[in-house]
Amino acid sequence: MIMNDKIRSREVRLIDENGENHGVVATLTALKMAQTADLDLVIISPNQDPPVAKILNYGKYKYELEKKAKETKKKQHTVEIKEIKIRYKIDTHDYQVRVKNIKKFIAQGNKVKIVVMLRGREMQHSNLAFDLVKRFLTDLEAESIIIEKRAQLEGRNVTLFLAPQPVQ
């Protein structure tokens, strides 16, 4: 922020501490007005011709900007990719726990990456891994999910990406 003595333009469009527009004023006059009010002259919009300056308490102004930034950051939700790693020889209870976790992650608005790991000779039975992924999809049909990336064999793993359906 450009303020007080660092202002280089000869004249500014001045707004006083009460929000009143004084029009185009010489910078020295605006500085004197700010000093008599015991406040700062701050350039709000430097791209205008002449630049827009406002008389205000800079410390308080900066605090308010930081407070607004924190508020907006607090309201944001970052989407994470949660990873579920399994083998295709999974027991029924373990499978149900994984399905429950996926439903929970999707409900929270996160993306889910399902990885079915294959070891050694299991690579010959990759079709069983694809069957397991299809089973996941049929069990999750009731949920509002989108298949972001179809099941693919990547090296020794079969991966599938799921995402929550966008809210309209």
N, C-alpha and C positions, 0 to 999 in steps of 0.2 A: 504494500500500500504506500502510495506517495502522500506525504502529509507535511503540513506547516512549511518550513523553510526549504524543503526539497522540491516544492512545486515550481516548475520551470516556465509554465505558460504565463503570458502577460495578463490574461483575463480568464475568469472562470464563470460558469453559470452557478450561482450561489443558492443554496437551500440552507436556511438557518436552523437552529436547534428545535424550533417549534414546527418545522416542516413547511414554513412559508418560503415561496419562491421569490428571490430578489432580482432575478434576471441576470444579465451579463454584468459582472462587476470586476474592477481591476483586482488583481491578486493581492496587492498590498493592502487595499481597503478591506478585502475579505479576511486577511490575516489579522488586521487590527480589530475587526469585529469579533473574531474568534478569541483573541487575547483578552478583550474587555469582558467577554462572557466566561473567561477562564476555561475555555475548551479548545479543541484541536480543529484545524481545517484539514479535511481528508478528501482526496480525490476518489469519488465513488465510481465514476464512469470515464476513464481516461481516453476512450476511443471517440468521444463526441468532439465537436468543434464549436465552441470552446468546451473543455472538459467540465464535467459536472462535479462540483465540490460541495461538501456538506459540513456544517459546524456541528461537532458532536464530541462526546467523551470517548476517545479512542480505546481506552482500556475496557470500558463497558461494552463498546461495539464489538471488540475482538472476542470478549467473553460470550456475548450473545451468538456470534457466528460459530464458535466452538460448541456451544450448547446445542444449536440447531444441527450441526454436523453429527454430534453424538446421538441425538434423537433419531436422525434418519438412518444412521448405522445400526442402531438398536432394532429398528423395525425391519431391517433386511434379513433375508433368509438365504444363506449360502447353500447351494445344492452340493451334497457330497456323493461320492460314488462308494457305496458299501459293497464289499466283496464277500461272497459266499463260496467257500472252497469245499468240494466234496469229491468222493470217489464214486464210480458207478455202482460199486457193491455196497450200497448204503442200506442200513436197516430201516424198517418202517417208522419206528419212533424218531430216529434221528432225522429222517426225511420230513416228518410232520413238524419237528422243531424248526428246521430250515424254512419250510413254507410259512410258518408263523412269523419267523424273523423277517422274511421278505415282505410279508403283508405289513408288518410294523414299519419297516424302512420306507415302503411306498407311501404309507399313510402320513409319515413325517415329511414327505416331499423330496426324499432322496432317490438317487438312481441306484440300481442294483446290478452288479456284475456277478453272474453265476459262472463258476469255473468248475468243470468236471475234469479232474486230473486222471491221467492214464499213465501207468507205469509198465515198463518192460513189455511183456507179451500182451498186456491189455490193449496195446495199440492195434492189435489185430481185431479187437472187438469194439472199435470206435462206434459202431452202430448202436451198441448198448448205451453208450454215453449220450448219443443223440436221442435215443428213446427216453432216457431219464429227463433230458431237457424238455421233450414234448410233454412228459408227465407233469413237470413243473408248470408248463403253460396251461394245460387243461385244469390243473388244480387252482390256478390263479386267474382263471377266466372271469370270475365274478368280480374281481378287483378292477379298478379303473387303471389299467396299465397300457403302455405302448411298448412294442418291441422296437427298441432303438437300433439294435444291430442283431440280425438273425444269428442263430447258432452256427459257429464256424470252428473248424479244427485248426488251431494255431499251435504248431509244434506238437507237444504231448498233451495239450489241453483243449477241451471243447468249451468255448466261451459264448455267453449270451448276455446282452445288455437290455435291461428293462428300465423304464422311466414312468413316473406318475403322469396321468393324463392332465393336460393343462386345464386350469379352472377358467370357465368362460363366464 
